[in-house]
Amino acid sequence: MRNFLILAFPFYAFAASNGNGEYDIIPRAINFILFAAILYYFIATPLKNFYKGRIAKISSKMNEIQEKLIASKNHKLEMMKKLDLAKQDAANAVALARKEAEIIADKIDSETKMELKALEKTYEEHKEYETRRMEKEVIQIVLEEIFEDKDLQLQQKEILNIMMKKVS
């Protein structure tokens, strides 16, 4: 209330007219200057503080945004480096997988060749075994025929010649 009276006093003090038609421009100008001075006295500091606070807030927001921008750029650079490393690791993994596939293919090829040789050897052995078995059977059949046939009386030399002919 006291501030209001201080603000209103200059209006009443200098605004009185003397009634003879003279204009009171000087007292009104002084009143305005006093009013402006008092208004400046009471409002200037809070306005300055308000604007300083606002500037400080805006400045802190700008700094915060710049820090976030720098942090995001750094993060982006880190991610780019990680991406490059991942690409390099992937290329190395692919090359390693190809080498391993070649090694495995060569190993399978050599094992297959060895198995084929073993199968051929087994086949040859089995063939020889079957040939000998068949020879024995033929000899046995021929001998049985010779011994069962009473009409046939052969000498030992003749039996051997017959057997040799049958075998060959």
C-alpha positions as CSV (number, residue, x, y, z in Angstrom):
1,M,0.0,0.0,0.0
2,R,2.9,2.3,0.8
3,N,4.4,1.8,-2.6
4,F,1.1,2.7,-4.2
5,L,0.9,6.0,-2.3
6,I,4.5,6.8,-3.3
7,L,3.6,6.2,-7.0
8,A,0.3,8.1,-6.8
9,F,1.7,11.2,-4.9
10,P,3.4,12.9,-7.8
11,F,0.1,12.8,-9.8
12,Y,-1.7,14.7,-7.1
13,A,1.1,17.0,-6.2
14,F,1.7,18.5,-9.6
15,A,-1.5,17.9,-11.4
16,A,-3.5,20.7,-9.8
17,S,-4.7,23.2,-12.2
18,N,-5.0,26.9,-11.3
19,G,-8.3,27.3,-13.3
20,N,-7.2,30.3,-15.5
21,G,-6.7,28.2,-18.6
22,E,-3.0,27.9,-18.4
23,Y,-1.6,24.6,-19.3
24,D,0.5,22.8,-16.7
25,I,2.9,21.0,-19.1
26,I,6.0,21.5,-17.0
27,P,4.5,20.0,-13.9
28,R,3.1,17.1,-15.9
29,A,6.4,16.5,-17.6
30,I,8.1,16.5,-14.1
31,N,5.4,14.1,-12.9
32,F,6.0,11.8,-15.8
33,I,9.8,11.9,-15.2
34,L,9.3,11.2,-11.5
35,F,6.8,8.4,-12.3
36,A,9.2,6.9,-14.8
37,A,12.1,7.2,-12.3
38,I,10.1,5.6,-9.5
39,L,8.9,2.9,-11.8
40,Y,12.4,2.2,-13.0
41,Y,13.6,2.1,-9.4
42,F,11.1,-0.5,-8.4
43,I,10.9,-2.5,-11.6
44,A,14.4,-2.4,-13.1
45,T,16.1,-4.8,-10.7
46,P,13.4,-7.5,-10.9
47,L,13.4,-7.1,-14.7
48,K,17.1,-7.3,-14.9
49,N,17.1,-10.4,-12.6
50,F,14.3,-12.0,-14.7
51,Y,16.2,-11.4,-18.0
52,K,19.5,-12.5,-16.5
53,G,17.8,-15.7,-15.2
54,R,16.2,-16.2,-18.6
55,I,19.5,-15.7,-20.4
56,A,21.2,-18.1,-17.9
57,K,18.4,-20.7,-18.5
58,I,18.7,-20.3,-22.3
59,S,22.5,-20.5,-22.0
60,S,22.4,-23.6,-19.9
61,K,20.0,-25.2,-22.3
62,M,22.2,-24.3,-25.2
63,N,25.2,-25.8,-23.4
64,E,23.3,-28.9,-22.5
65,I,22.2,-29.3,-26.1
66,Q,25.8,-28.8,-27.3
67,E,27.0,-31.4,-24.8
68,K,24.4,-33.8,-26.0
69,L,25.3,-33.1,-29.6
70,I,29.0,-33.7,-28.9
71,A,28.1,-36.9,-27.0
72,S,26.0,-38.1,-29.8
73,K,28.7,-37.4,-32.4
74,N,31.2,-39.3,-30.2
75,H,28.7,-42.1,-29.8
76,K,28.2,-42.1,-33.6
77,L,32.0,-42.3,-34.2
78,E,32.2,-45.2,-31.7
79,M,29.4,-47.0,-33.5
80,M,31.1,-46.4,-36.8
81,K,34.3,-47.8,-35.5
82,K,32.4,-50.8,-34.1
83,L,30.7,-51.3,-37.4
84,D,34.0,-51.2,-39.2
85,L,35.4,-53.8,-36.8
86,A,32.3,-55.9,-37.2
87,K,32.6,-55.8,-41.0
88,Q,36.3,-56.7,-40.7
89,D,35.5,-59.6,-38.3
90,A,32.7,-60.8,-40.7
91,A,35.1,-60.8,-43.6
92,N,37.7,-62.7,-41.6
93,A,35.1,-65.2,-40.5
94,V,34.0,-65.7,-44.1
95,A,37.6,-66.2,-45.3
96,L,38.2,-68.6,-42.4
97,A,35.1,-70.5,-43.2
98,R,36.1,-70.9,-46.8
99,K,39.5,-72.1,-45.8
100,E,38.0,-74.6,-43.4
101,A,35.5,-75.8,-46.1
102,E,38.4,-76.3,-48.5
103,I,40.3,-78.3,-45.9
104,I,37.3,-80.4,-45.1
105,A,36.6,-81.0,-48.8
106,D,40.2,-82.1,-49.3
107,K,40.0,-84.3,-46.2
108,I,36.8,-85.9,-47.5
109,D,38.3,-86.4,-50.9
110,S,41.4,-88.1,-49.5
111,E,39.2,-90.3,-47.2
112,T,37.0,-91.2,-50.1
113,K,40.0,-92.2,-52.2
114,M,41.3,-94.3,-49.4
115,E,38.0,-95.9,-48.9
116,L,37.8,-96.7,-52.7
117,K,41.2,-98.3,-52.6
118,A,40.2,-100.3,-49.6
119,L,37.0,-101.4,-51.3
120,E,38.9,-102.3,-54.5
121,K,41.4,-104.3,-52.4
122,T,38.6,-106.0,-50.6
123,Y,36.9,-106.7,-53.9
124,E,40.1,-108.2,-55.3
125,E,40.6,-110.4,-52.2
126,H,37.0,-111.5,-52.3
127,K,37.3,-112.3,-56.0
128,E,40.4,-114.4,-55.4
129,Y,38.7,-116.1,-52.5
130,E,35.6,-116.9,-54.6
131,T,37.8,-118.1,-57.5
132,R,39.7,-120.5,-55.1
133,R,36.4,-121.6,-53.6
134,M,34.9,-122.3,-57.1
135,E,38.1,-124.1,-58.1
136,K,37.8,-126.3,-55.0
137,E,34.1,-127.0,-55.8
138,V,34.9,-127.8,-59.4
139,I,37.7,-130.1,-58.3
140,Q,35.4,-131.7,-55.8
141,I,32.6,-132.2,-58.3
142,V,35.0,-133.6,-60.9
143,L,36.6,-136.0,-58.3
144,E,33.2,-137.1,-57.1
145,E,32.1,-137.8,-60.7
146,I,35.3,-139.7,-61.3
147,F,35.1,-141.7,-58.2
148,E,31.4,-142.5,-58.5
149,D,31.7,-143.6,-62.1
150,K,32.8,-147.2,-62.0
151,D,33.2,-147.4,-65.7
152,L,35.9,-145.0,-65.6
153,Q,39.1,-146.3,-64.4
154,L,41.8,-143.8,-64.8
155,Q,45.3,-143.6,-63.8
156,Q,46.6,-141.0,-61.5
157,K,48.3,-139.1,-64.3
158,E,45.2,-138.9,-66.3
159,I,43.2,-137.6,-63.2
160,L,45.8,-134.9,-62.7
161,N,45.7,-133.9,-66.4
162,I,41.9,-133.7,-66.3
163,M,42.0,-131.6,-63.2
164,M,44.5,-129.2,-64.7
165,K,42.4,-128.8,-67.8
166,K,39.3,-128.1,-65.7
167,V,41.1,-125.6,-63.5
168,S,42.6,-123.6,-66.3
